[in-house]
Amino acid sequence: MGSKNRILLGYLHPIVLHFHRNTFKSKKLYLTRKKSNKISIEHPNQAKFIEEHNFQVLLDNTIASCHYKEDGVKNFITMHEAEYLIYGISINNFRNELTTIFKPNTRQLVKCKDSMVFLDKKEKSNFEEYLKN
């Protein structure tokens, strides 16, 4: 548990930091208690990663970044147990904070596809196969 209502979720993976140089102010990723409560209500299945303190698994399995909606938020796609999840990191603050985490439907993944930057070429082919099915 961090101070001032912040929860330390984990550390950004080095490959993410490599592809997004000079974007993040720190390697640490935090979450506020208020946002944690909101995620628990809106996305209870994904909130288990926060509540069980294993969000680092998602950070380590990040396969791509994409521009989804907002400015000032970097969105990342991660693969966990044969399903894709999108999580956002706010870069406007003094520290890196999680903005959201959710399981996207296929339409949302297609919307992200054009702006995706894959961290591994193998993952790109796996992702395209997933969209075909």
N, C-alpha and C positions, 0 to 999 in steps of 0.2 A: 504494500500500500504506500502510495506516495503522500506527500504533504499537500495541503490546500485542496482537498477533495479530488486529487488526481490518483489514478490507478496506473501503475506501470504494467503495460501489456507485454512488452518484449522489446527486442532490438531488431532494427531493419537488417535484412540480409545484405551481405556485401555486394552481391550482384545487382540488387536494386539500387544501392548507393552508387555503383559504377555507372549504371545507365541513366541515373538522374543526378549527376554531379551538380554541386552547388544549389540544389533545390531544398534539401532538408537541413535544418539548423543543428540537428543532433541525430544520433543513431537510435535514441530511445523513442518509443511510441507510448503515449499516455492516453488515458480516457478519463473524462470527468464522471463523477458519480451521477450527476443529472443525466448525462448522455447514456450511461450504463443502464439506468432505470428505464429510459425511453426505449433502448434497444431490447431490453427484457420484455417490454410490453408489445412492441411492434414485431419483433423477430425472435420469438422464444427459442426456436431451434438453433439459431446462430448465437444466441446469448450464452449458451452452454460453454462456448470457448472462452468467454470472459469470466464466467462464474467458476469454472473449473481450473482457471489459471493455465490454460494451454493454448493461448492465442499465438504463441511463438511457433507452433506447428503450422499455422496458416501463413505466417510471415516467411517461414522457411520454404513453403511450397508455392510461393508466388511464381506465376508463369509469365505474366504480362502486365503492362500498364495500359490504360486507355483514358481518353477524355470522354466522360459520360455526360455530365450536366454542367456543374458549376465551375466558375473560375476560382482559383485559390484552393482547389481540392484536386489532389491526384488520386485517381481510382486505379485499383489493382485487382487483377483476377488471380485467384488461387484455386488450386485443385485439391480437394480433400475427399477421400473415400468415393471416388468416381463421380463427384459432383462439383460443379464450378460455383464459386462464391465471389462476390464483388465486395471489396471494402475500400473506403475512402479515407485519405489522410489530409487533414487541413494543414496548409503550409503558410497561412496568414498569421498564425499566432507566434508567440515567442518559443513555443515548443511544438513538436509534432503531436497532433491529437487525432484519434480515430473519429470520423464523422458518422459512418454508417457501416453496416455489414448486412448483406442480404443474399439470398439465393435468387439469381436472375432467371427469367424465363428465356426461351430461345430468341424471342423478338428483341429483348434487351441486349443479348449477346451479339446479335447481328448488328444492332445499332452501334455497339462498341467496336466491331470488327475493323472498320475503316481507319480508326485512329489508334489501333493497338500496336504496341511495341513489344514484341516477344523477347523474352530473356534467353530463350533457347529455340533453335530452329526445329528441333524434334517436337517441342510442345506446339508449335504452329501447325504442324501436320496433324497432330492428335486433335487439336481444337477444330480444324476444318472437317475432320472425319466426324466429330461429335455433332457439328452443325448439319451435316448431310443426313444424319440419322434422325 
